[in-house]
Amino acid sequence: MKKILLSLLLISVAAFSSFSQEEINTNQDTKNMPEIYFEETTHNYGTVEYNGNGTCEFKFKNTGKEPLLLTNVRASCGCTTPTWPKSPIKKGKTGTIVVKYNTKIKGSFTKTIRVYSNAKTSPVTLKITGTVKNQVVADINN
C-alpha cells in the first residue's frame, strides 16, 4: 500500500512540475524574440557521383529583435553531418548551416535536419534529397 501511495505521489509531482514549466514557456513575451528565416528549407542534390561532393548550405537570417542562438542542429541519421554557428546571431545578421551527406551510400535519399533555437518558431525542419550513383569499378582487362 505504501508503495502505491508513494508511486502516485511521485507521478503527481512530476505531472504538476511539467504543467507549471509549460505555463512558463507559453507565457513568454514573443514580440522581442528572435526569428529565424531560411532562404530555402529544402536542398535537392540531384544525382551525385559515388564519393562525390555531398555538401550543401542553408542560409538563414535573424529577423527578430533579440540575438538568435542555435542550441542544437540534429540530422535524422548518422549519414548526415550538420555544422552551425555556436555564437549568437545579432538581429539583421545572417548565418549558415553546412550539411554534409555521406555519398558513399548508394541510391536515393531523403534526410531531415532539425534546427533548435531560441526563436519564436523552433524547431525548424530542413530537408535534403538526391541520388548517389553506383560506384564505378575500373575494368582492368582493357
DOMAR-573001 format. One record per residue: x negated, z negated, y of N, C-alpha, C in turn; residue number from 1. Coordinates in steps of 0.1 Angstrom, whole numbers, m for minus. Each point is the difference from the previous one (the first is absolute). Last residue first. Layout:
! DOMAR-573001
<n_u->X | n_w->Z | n_v->Y | ca_u->X | ca_w->Z | ca_v->Y | c_u->X | c_w->Z | c_v->Y | resi->NUM>
...
//
This chain:
! DOMAR-573001
<n_u->m412 | n_w->699 | n_v->m40 | ca_u->m1 | ca_w->12 | ca_v->8 | c_u->m12 | c_w->m1 | c_v->9 | resi->142>
<n_u->16 | n_w->m36 | n_v->m29 | ca_u->m4 | ca_w->12 | ca_v->m9 | c_u->m2 | c_w->12 | c_v->9 | resi->141>
<n_u->15 | n_w->m44 | n_v->16 | ca_u->m15 | ca_w->1 | ca_v->m2 | c_u->m4 | c_w->12 | c_v->m8 | resi->140>
<n_u->42 | n_w->m14 | n_v->33 | ca_u->m2 | ca_w->7 | ca_v->m12 | c_u->m15 | c_w->2 | c_v->m2 | resi->139>
<n_u->27 | n_w->m39 | n_v->30 | ca_u->m8 | ca_w->12 | ca_v->0 | c_u->m2 | c_w->5 | c_v->m14 | resi->138>
<n_u->42 | n_w->m28 | n_v->19 | ca_u->m12 | ca_w->m2 | ca_v->m8 | c_u->m7 | c_w->13 | c_v->m1 | resi->137>
<n_u->37 | n_w->m26 | n_v->34 | ca_u->m5 | ca_w->13 | ca_v->m4 | c_u->m13 | c_w->m3 | c_v->m8 | resi->136>
<n_u->46 | n_w->m31 | n_v->9 | ca_u->m15 | ca_w->1 | ca_v->1 | c_u->m4 | c_w->13 | c_v->m5 | resi->135>
<n_u->49 | n_w->m5 | n_v->19 | ca_u->m7 | ca_w->m4 | ca_v->m12 | c_u->m15 | c_w->2 | c_v->3 | resi->134>
<n_u->31 | n_w->m10 | n_v->42 | ca_u->m2 | ca_w->11 | ca_v->m10 | c_u->m8 | c_w->m6 | c_v->m12 | resi->133>
<n_u->34 | n_w->m27 | n_v->34 | ca_u->m14 | ca_w->2 | ca_v->m3 | c_u->m2 | c_w->10 | c_v->m11 | resi->132>
<n_u->40 | n_w->m11 | n_v->39 | ca_u->m3 | ca_w->3 | ca_v->m14 | c_u->m15 | c_w->2 | c_v->m1 | resi->131>
<n_u->38 | n_w->m28 | n_v->35 | ca_u->m9 | ca_w->11 | ca_v->m3 | c_u->m2 | c_w->3 | c_v->m14 | resi->130>
<n_u->17 | n_w->m40 | n_v->41 | ca_u->4 | ca_w->9 | ca_v->m11 | c_u->m10 | c_w->11 | c_v->m2 | resi->129>
<n_u->12 | n_w->m52 | n_v->28 | ca_u->m9 | ca_w->12 | ca_v->m2 | c_u->4 | c_w->7 | c_v->m13 | resi->128>
<n_u->21 | n_w->m38 | n_v->40 | ca_u->1 | ca_w->7 | ca_v->m13 | c_u->m11 | c_w->11 | c_v->0 | resi->127>
<n_u->17 | n_w->m51 | n_v->26 | ca_u->m6 | ca_w->13 | ca_v->1 | c_u->0 | c_w->7 | c_v->m14 | resi->126>
<n_u->28 | n_w->m43 | n_v->26 | ca_u->m5 | ca_w->7 | ca_v->m12 | c_u->m5 | c_w->13 | c_v->3 | resi->125>
<n_u->6 | n_w->m50 | n_v->26 | ca_u->3 | ca_w->14 | ca_v->1 | c_u->m6 | c_w->6 | c_v->m13 | resi->124>
<n_u->18 | n_w->m53 | n_v->7 | ca_u->m10 | ca_w->9 | ca_v->m1 | c_u->5 | c_w->15 | c_v->3 | resi->123>
<n_u->14 | n_w->m24 | n_v->32 | ca_u->m11 | ca_w->m3 | ca_v->m10 | c_u->6 | c_w->m3 | c_v->m13 | resi->122>
<n_u->12 | n_w->9 | n_v->55 | ca_u->3 | ca_w->7 | ca_v->m13 | c_u->m12 | c_w->m2 | c_v->m9 | resi->121>
<n_u->m4 | n_w->m20 | n_v->41 | ca_u->14 | ca_w->m2 | ca_v->m2 | c_u->4 | c_w->6 | c_v->m14 | resi->120>
<n_u->m51 | n_w->m14 | n_v->3 | ca_u->9 | ca_w->9 | ca_v->8 | c_u->15 | c_w->m4 | c_v->m3 | resi->119>
<n_u->m44 | n_w->m17 | n_v->m18 | ca_u->8 | ca_w->m9 | ca_v->8 | c_u->10 | c_w->8 | c_v->8 | resi->118>
<n_u->m18 | n_w->18 | n_v->m49 | ca_u->m6 | ca_w->m3 | ca_v->14 | c_u->9 | c_w->m10 | c_v->6 | resi->117>
<n_u->m11 | n_w->34 | n_v->m47 | ca_u->6 | ca_w->m13 | ca_v->5 | c_u->m7 | c_w->m3 | c_v->13 | resi->116>
<n_u->8 | n_w->46 | n_v->m33 | ca_u->m8 | ca_w->m6 | ca_v->11 | c_u->8 | c_w->m12 | c_v->6 | resi->115>
<n_u->m4 | n_w->32 | n_v->m48 | ca_u->9 | ca_w->m9 | ca_v->8 | c_u->m9 | c_w->m7 | c_v->11 | resi->114>
<n_u->0 | n_w->47 | n_v->m33 | ca_u->m9 | ca_w->m10 | ca_v->6 | c_u->9 | c_w->m8 | c_v->9 | resi->113>
<n_u->6 | n_w->36 | n_v->m45 | ca_u->4 | ca_w->m6 | ca_v->12 | c_u->m10 | c_w->m10 | c_v->5 | resi->112>
<n_u->3 | n_w->49 | n_v->m32 | ca_u->m4 | ca_w->m14 | ca_v->1 | c_u->5 | c_w->m6 | c_v->13 | resi->111>
<n_u->1 | n_w->44 | n_v->m37 | ca_u->7 | ca_w->m5 | ca_v->11 | c_u->m3 | c_w->m15 | c_v->1 | resi->110>
<n_u->m20 | n_w->48 | n_v->m28 | ca_u->0 | ca_w->m14 | ca_v->3 | c_u->9 | c_w->m2 | c_v->13 | resi->109>
<n_u->m18 | n_w->37 | n_v->m44 | ca_u->8 | ca_w->m3 | ca_v->13 | c_u->0 | c_w->m15 | c_v->2 | resi->108>
<n_u->m42 | n_w->21 | n_v->m28 | ca_u->15 | ca_w->1 | ca_v->0 | c_u->6 | c_w->m4 | c_v->13 | resi->107>
<n_u->m48 | n_w->m19 | n_v->m21 | ca_u->6 | ca_w->13 | ca_v->1 | c_u->15 | c_w->m1 | c_v->1 | resi->106>
<n_u->m42 | n_w->m31 | n_v->16 | ca_u->12 | ca_w->m2 | ca_v->m8 | c_u->8 | c_w->13 | c_v->1 | resi->105>
<n_u->m39 | n_w->m10 | n_v->25 | ca_u->m5 | ca_w->2 | ca_v->m14 | c_u->12 | c_w->m2 | c_v->m9 | resi->104>
<n_u->0 | n_w->m6 | n_v->49 | ca_u->3 | ca_w->14 | ca_v->m5 | c_u->m7 | c_w->3 | c_v->m14 | resi->103>
<n_u->18 | n_w->m44 | n_v->31 | ca_u->m10 | ca_w->3 | ca_v->m10 | c_u->4 | c_w->14 | c_v->m6 | resi->102>
<n_u->11 | n_w->m17 | n_v->51 | ca_u->6 | ca_w->1 | ca_v->m13 | c_u->m11 | c_w->4 | c_v->m10 | resi->101>
<n_u->3 | n_w->m25 | n_v->51 | ca_u->m8 | ca_w->8 | ca_v->m9 | c_u->6 | c_w->0 | c_v->m14 | resi->100>
<n_u->11 | n_w->m11 | n_v->56 | ca_u->5 | ca_w->m1 | ca_v->m14 | c_u->m9 | c_w->9 | c_v->m8 | resi->99>
<n_u->1 | n_w->m26 | n_v->52 | ca_u->m6 | ca_w->11 | ca_v->m9 | c_u->4 | c_w->m3 | c_v->m14 | resi->98>
<n_u->20 | n_w->m12 | n_v->51 | ca_u->m1 | ca_w->m5 | ca_v->m14 | c_u->m5 | c_w->11 | c_v->m8 | resi->97>
<n_u->m2 | n_w->m12 | n_v->56 | ca_u->1 | ca_w->10 | ca_v->m11 | c_u->m1 | c_w->m8 | c_v->m13 | resi->96>
<n_u->14 | n_w->m7 | n_v->57 | ca_u->m8 | ca_w->m3 | ca_v->m11 | c_u->2 | c_w->9 | c_v->m12 | resi->95>
<n_u->10 | n_w->m9 | n_v->59 | ca_u->3 | ca_w->6 | ca_v->m13 | c_u->m10 | c_w->m5 | c_v->m11 | resi->94>
<n_u->25 | n_w->m19 | n_v->50 | ca_u->m12 | ca_w->5 | ca_v->m7 | c_u->4 | c_w->5 | c_v->m14 | resi->93>
<n_u->30 | n_w->m22 | n_v->32 | ca_u->m3 | ca_w->13 | ca_v->4 | c_u->m12 | c_w->6 | c_v->m7 | resi->92>
<n_u->2 | n_w->m52 | n_v->m1 | ca_u->12 | ca_w->9 | ca_v->3 | c_u->m5 | c_w->13 | c_v->6 | resi->91>
<n_u->m34 | n_w->m24 | n_v->m33 | ca_u->7 | ca_w->m3 | ca_v->12 | c_u->11 | c_w->9 | c_v->3 | resi->90>
<n_u->m22 | n_w->m16 | n_v->m47 | ca_u->2 | ca_w->12 | ca_v->8 | c_u->8 | c_w->m3 | c_v->12 | resi->89>
<n_u->m33 | n_w->m33 | n_v->m34 | ca_u->13 | ca_w->4 | ca_v->6 | c_u->m1 | c_w->13 | c_v->8 | resi->88>
<n_u->m33 | n_w->m6 | n_v->m42 | ca_u->2 | ca_w->m7 | ca_v->13 | c_u->13 | c_w->5 | c_v->6 | resi->87>
<n_u->m15 | n_w->17 | n_v->m42 | ca_u->3 | ca_w->m14 | ca_v->m1 | c_u->2 | c_w->m7 | c_v->13 | resi->86>
<n_u->8 | n_w->53 | n_v->m20 | ca_u->m7 | ca_w->m8 | ca_v->10 | c_u->4 | c_w->m15 | c_v->m2 | resi->85>
<n_u->m1 | n_w->32 | n_v->m43 | ca_u->8 | ca_w->m1 | ca_v->12 | c_u->m8 | c_w->m9 | c_v->10 | resi->84>
<n_u->2 | n_w->29 | n_v->m52 | ca_u->m8 | ca_w->m8 | ca_v->9 | c_u->7 | c_w->0 | c_v->13 | resi->83>
<n_u->14 | n_w->12 | n_v->m56 | ca_u->1 | ca_w->0 | ca_v->15 | c_u->m10 | c_w->m8 | c_v->7 | resi->82>
<n_u->7 | n_w->26 | n_v->m50 | ca_u->m7 | ca_w->m11 | ca_v->7 | c_u->2 | c_w->2 | c_v->15 | resi->81>
<n_u->19 | n_w->15 | n_v->m53 | ca_u->1 | ca_w->3 | ca_v->14 | c_u->m6 | c_w->m12 | c_v->8 | resi->80>
<n_u->5 | n_w->0 | n_v->m47 | ca_u->m6 | ca_w->13 | ca_v->2 | c_u->0 | c_w->4 | c_v->15 | resi->79>
<n_u->20 | n_w->m40 | n_v->m20 | ca_u->m14 | ca_w->m1 | ca_v->2 | c_u->m7 | c_w->13 | c_v->3 | resi->78>
<n_u->53 | n_w->m9 | n_v->13 | ca_u->m9 | ca_w->m1 | ca_v->m12 | c_u->m14 | c_w->0 | c_v->4 | resi->77>
<n_u->35 | n_w->m1 | n_v->32 | ca_u->8 | ca_w->m2 | ca_v->m11 | c_u->m8 | c_w->0 | c_v->m13 | resi->76>
<n_u->m20 | n_w->m16 | n_v->48 | ca_u->4 | ca_w->12 | ca_v->m7 | c_u->8 | c_w->m3 | c_v->m12 | resi->75>
<n_u->m8 | n_w->m28 | n_v->49 | ca_u->m1 | ca_w->0 | ca_v->m15 | c_u->5 | c_w->14 | c_v->m5 | resi->74>
<n_u->m17 | n_w->m31 | n_v->45 | ca_u->4 | ca_w->13 | ca_v->m3 | c_u->m2 | c_w->2 | c_v->m15 | resi->73>
<n_u->4 | n_w->m42 | n_v->41 | ca_u->m3 | ca_w->4 | ca_v->m14 | c_u->4 | c_w->15 | c_v->m1 | resi->72>
<n_u->1 | n_w->m23 | n_v->42 | ca_u->m4 | ca_w->m12 | ca_v->m8 | c_u->m3 | c_w->4 | c_v->m14 | resi->71>
<n_u->0 | n_w->21 | n_v->52 | ca_u->3 | ca_w->4 | ca_v->m14 | c_u->m5 | c_w->m11 | c_v->m9 | resi->70>
<n_u->15 | n_w->m2 | n_v->53 | ca_u->m10 | ca_w->m4 | ca_v->m10 | c_u->5 | c_w->5 | c_v->m14 | resi->69>
<n_u->8 | n_w->8 | n_v->57 | ca_u->4 | ca_w->3 | ca_v->m13 | c_u->m11 | c_w->m4 | c_v->m10 | resi->68>
<n_u->14 | n_w->m17 | n_v->53 | ca_u->m10 | ca_w->6 | ca_v->m9 | c_u->6 | c_w->1 | c_v->m14 | resi->67>
<n_u->35 | n_w->1 | n_v->40 | ca_u->m10 | ca_w->m9 | ca_v->m5 | c_u->m9 | c_w->7 | c_v->m9 | resi->66>
<n_u->37 | n_w->23 | n_v->18 | ca_u->m6 | ca_w->m7 | ca_v->12 | c_u->m11 | c_w->m10 | c_v->m4 | resi->65>
<n_u->15 | n_w->48 | n_v->m27 | ca_u->6 | ca_w->m13 | ca_v->5 | c_u->m7 | c_w->m6 | c_v->11 | resi->64>
<n_u->m11 | n_w->40 | n_v->m27 | ca_u->9 | ca_w->3 | ca_v->11 | c_u->7 | c_w->m13 | c_v->5 | resi->63>
<n_u->m45 | n_w->17 | n_v->m30 | ca_u->8 | ca_w->m12 | ca_v->3 | c_u->8 | c_w->3 | c_v->13 | resi->62>
<n_u->m17 | n_w->36 | n_v->m38 | ca_u->m1 | ca_w->m5 | ca_v->13 | c_u->8 | c_w->m12 | c_v->1 | resi->61>
<n_u->m26 | n_w->35 | n_v->m40 | ca_u->12 | ca_w->m8 | ca_v->5 | c_u->m4 | c_w->m5 | c_v->14 | resi->60>
<n_u->m16 | n_w->36 | n_v->m44 | ca_u->m2 | ca_w->m5 | ca_v->13 | c_u->13 | c_w->m7 | c_v->5 | resi->59>
<n_u->m24 | n_w->14 | n_v->m49 | ca_u->13 | ca_w->m2 | ca_v->6 | c_u->m3 | c_w->m7 | c_v->14 | resi->58>
<n_u->m30 | n_w->33 | n_v->m38 | ca_u->1 | ca_w->m11 | ca_v->11 | c_u->15 | c_w->0 | c_v->5 | resi->57>
<n_u->m31 | n_w->15 | n_v->m48 | ca_u->9 | ca_w->4 | ca_v->11 | c_u->1 | c_w->m11 | c_v->10 | resi->56>
<n_u->m30 | n_w->19 | n_v->m48 | ca_u->1 | ca_w->m9 | ca_v->11 | c_u->10 | c_w->6 | c_v->10 | resi->55>
<n_u->m21 | n_w->16 | n_v->m43 | ca_u->13 | ca_w->m7 | ca_v->m1 | c_u->3 | c_w->m9 | c_v->11 | resi->54>
<n_u->m33 | n_w->44 | n_v->m18 | ca_u->2 | ca_w->m10 | ca_v->11 | c_u->14 | c_w->m5 | c_v->m1 | resi->53>
<n_u->m20 | n_w->16 | n_v->m46 | ca_u->m1 | ca_w->5 | ca_v->14 | c_u->2 | c_w->m11 | c_v->10 | resi->52>
<n_u->1 | n_w->3 | n_v->m51 | ca_u->m11 | ca_w->m7 | ca_v->7 | c_u->m2 | c_w->5 | c_v->14 | resi->51>
<n_u->30 | n_w->32 | n_v->m23 | ca_u->m4 | ca_w->m12 | ca_v->m7 | c_u->m12 | c_w->m5 | c_v->6 | resi->50>
<n_u->31 | n_w->28 | n_v->32 | ca_u->m9 | ca_w->2 | ca_v->m11 | c_u->m3 | c_w->m14 | c_v->m7 | resi->49>
<n_u->47 | n_w->10 | n_v->26 | ca_u->m14 | ca_w->m5 | ca_v->2 | c_u->m9 | c_w->3 | c_v->m12 | resi->48>
<n_u->50 | n_w->14 | n_v->26 | ca_u->m7 | ca_w->1 | ca_v->m13 | c_u->m15 | c_w->m3 | c_v->4 | resi->47>
<n_u->36 | n_w->m21 | n_v->31 | ca_u->1 | ca_w->13 | ca_v->m6 | c_u->m7 | c_w->0 | c_v->m13 | resi->46>
<n_u->7 | n_w->m37 | n_v->31 | ca_u->m13 | ca_w->6 | ca_v->m2 | c_u->1 | c_w->14 | c_v->m5 | resi->45>
<n_u->33 | n_w->m32 | n_v->30 | ca_u->0 | ca_w->9 | ca_v->m12 | c_u->m13 | c_w->6 | c_v->m1 | resi->44>
<n_u->23 | n_w->m45 | n_v->26 | ca_u->m11 | ca_w->10 | ca_v->0 | c_u->1 | c_w->7 | c_v->m14 | resi->43>
<n_u->32 | n_w->m34 | n_v->35 | ca_u->m2 | ca_w->7 | ca_v->m13 | c_u->m11 | c_w->10 | c_v->2 | resi->42>
<n_u->16 | n_w->m26 | n_v->36 | ca_u->1 | ca_w->m10 | ca_v->m10 | c_u->m2 | c_w->6 | c_v->m14 | resi->41>
<n_u->m14 | n_w->11 | n_v->56 | ca_u->6 | ca_w->5 | ca_v->m13 | c_u->m1 | c_w->m11 | c_v->m10 | resi->40>
<n_u->m9 | n_w->m11 | n_v->44 | ca_u->2 | ca_w->14 | ca_v->3 | c_u->7 | c_w->6 | c_v->m12 | resi->39>
<n_u->7 | n_w->m52 | n_v->10 | ca_u->m9 | ca_w->9 | ca_v->m7 | c_u->4 | c_w->14 | c_v->3 | resi->38>
<n_u->5 | n_w->m52 | n_v->22 | ca_u->6 | ca_w->13 | ca_v->m1 | c_u->m10 | c_w->10 | c_v->m6 | resi->37>
<n_u->13 | n_w->m57 | n_v->9 | ca_u->m9 | ca_w->10 | ca_v->m6 | c_u->7 | c_w->13 | c_v->m1 | resi->36>
<n_u->4 | n_w->m47 | n_v->32 | ca_u->7 | ca_w->10 | ca_v->m7 | c_u->m10 | c_w->11 | c_v->m5 | resi->35>
<n_u->1 | n_w->m56 | n_v->19 | ca_u->m6 | ca_w->13 | ca_v->m1 | c_u->9 | c_w->9 | c_v->m8 | resi->34>
<n_u->23 | n_w->m39 | n_v->29 | ca_u->m8 | ca_w->2 | ca_v->m13 | c_u->m7 | c_w->14 | c_v->0 | resi->33>
<n_u->32 | n_w->m21 | n_v->33 | ca_u->m14 | ca_w->1 | ca_v->3 | c_u->m9 | c_w->3 | c_v->m12 | resi->32>
<n_u->48 | n_w->m5 | n_v->m3 | ca_u->m2 | ca_w->9 | ca_v->11 | c_u->m15 | c_w->2 | c_v->4 | resi->31>
<n_u->22 | n_w->m30 | n_v->m34 | ca_u->m6 | ca_w->13 | ca_v->m4 | c_u->m3 | c_w->9 | c_v->11 | resi->30>
<n_u->6 | n_w->m55 | n_v->m13 | ca_u->3 | ca_w->9 | ca_v->11 | c_u->m7 | c_w->13 | c_v->m3 | resi->29>
<n_u->16 | n_w->m34 | n_v->m40 | ca_u->m11 | ca_w->4 | ca_v->9 | c_u->5 | c_w->9 | c_v->11 | resi->28>
<n_u->24 | n_w->m20 | n_v->m39 | ca_u->3 | ca_w->m4 | ca_v->14 | c_u->m11 | c_w->4 | c_v->9 | resi->27>
<n_u->m2 | n_w->7 | n_v->m48 | ca_u->11 | ca_w->8 | ca_v->6 | c_u->3 | c_w->m3 | c_v->14 | resi->26>
<n_u->m32 | n_w->m26 | n_v->m25 | ca_u->m5 | ca_w->14 | ca_v->1 | c_u->11 | c_w->9 | c_v->7 | resi->25>
<n_u->10 | n_w->m46 | n_v->m10 | ca_u->m11 | ca_w->1 | ca_v->10 | c_u->m4 | c_w->15 | c_v->2 | resi->24>
<n_u->31 | n_w->m9 | n_v->m34 | ca_u->6 | ca_w->m2 | ca_v->13 | c_u->m10 | c_w->1 | c_v->12 | resi->23>
<n_u->m15 | n_w->1 | n_v->m45 | ca_u->7 | ca_w->12 | ca_v->3 | c_u->6 | c_w->m1 | c_v->14 | resi->22>
<n_u->m19 | n_w->m39 | n_v->m18 | ca_u->m10 | ca_w->10 | ca_v->4 | c_u->6 | c_w->13 | c_v->4 | resi->21>
<n_u->29 | n_w->m33 | n_v->m16 | ca_u->m5 | ca_w->m4 | ca_v->13 | c_u->m11 | c_w->10 | c_v->4 | resi->20>
<n_u->17 | n_w->6 | n_v->m43 | ca_u->10 | ca_w->3 | ca_v->10 | c_u->m5 | c_w->m3 | c_v->14 | resi->19>
<n_u->m27 | n_w->m13 | n_v->m37 | ca_u->0 | ca_w->15 | ca_v->3 | c_u->10 | c_w->4 | c_v->10 | resi->18>
<n_u->m2 | n_w->m45 | n_v->m12 | ca_u->m12 | ca_w->4 | ca_v->7 | c_u->0 | c_w->15 | c_v->2 | resi->17>
<n_u->35 | n_w->m18 | n_v->m26 | ca_u->1 | ca_w->m4 | ca_v->15 | c_u->m12 | c_w->4 | c_v->8 | resi->16>
<n_u->m2 | n_w->6 | n_v->m47 | ca_u->10 | ca_w->9 | ca_v->5 | c_u->2 | c_w->m3 | c_v->15 | resi->15>
<n_u->m29 | n_w->m28 | n_v->m25 | ca_u->m6 | ca_w->14 | ca_v->2 | c_u->10 | c_w->9 | c_v->6 | resi->14>
<n_u->15 | n_w->m44 | n_v->m10 | ca_u->m11 | ca_w->0 | ca_v->11 | c_u->m5 | c_w->14 | c_v->2 | resi->13>
<n_u->30 | n_w->m5 | n_v->m36 | ca_u->7 | ca_w->m1 | ca_v->13 | c_u->m10 | c_w->0 | c_v->12 | resi->12>
<n_u->m17 | n_w->0 | n_v->m44 | ca_u->6 | ca_w->13 | ca_v->3 | c_u->7 | c_w->m1 | c_v->13 | resi->11>
<n_u->m18 | n_w->m40 | n_v->m16 | ca_u->m11 | ca_w->10 | ca_v->4 | c_u->6 | c_w->13 | c_v->3 | resi->10>
<n_u->30 | n_w->m33 | n_v->m15 | ca_u->m5 | ca_w->m4 | ca_v->12 | c_u->m11 | c_w->10 | c_v->5 | resi->9>
<n_u->18 | n_w->5 | n_v->m43 | ca_u->10 | ca_w->4 | ca_v->10 | c_u->m5 | c_w->m3 | c_v->14 | resi->8>
<n_u->m27 | n_w->m15 | n_v->m36 | ca_u->0 | ca_w->15 | ca_v->1 | c_u->10 | c_w->5 | c_v->11 | resi->7>
<n_u->0 | n_w->m46 | n_v->m10 | ca_u->m13 | ca_w->4 | ca_v->6 | c_u->m1 | c_w->15 | c_v->2 | resi->6>
<n_u->36 | n_w->m17 | n_v->m25 | ca_u->2 | ca_w->m3 | ca_v->14 | c_u->m13 | c_w->3 | c_v->8 | resi->5>
<n_u->m2 | n_w->6 | n_v->m46 | ca_u->10 | ca_w->10 | ca_v->5 | c_u->2 | c_w->m3 | c_v->15 | resi->4>
<n_u->m28 | n_w->m29 | n_v->m25 | ca_u->m6 | ca_w->13 | ca_v->2 | c_u->10 | c_w->10 | c_v->6 | resi->3>
<n_u->16 | n_w->m43 | n_v->m11 | ca_u->m9 | ca_w->m1 | ca_v->12 | c_u->m7 | c_w->14 | c_v->2 | resi->2>
<n_u->27 | n_w->m5 | n_v->m38 | ca_u->8 | ca_w->0 | ca_v->12 | c_u->m9 | c_w->0 | c_v->13 | resi->1>
//
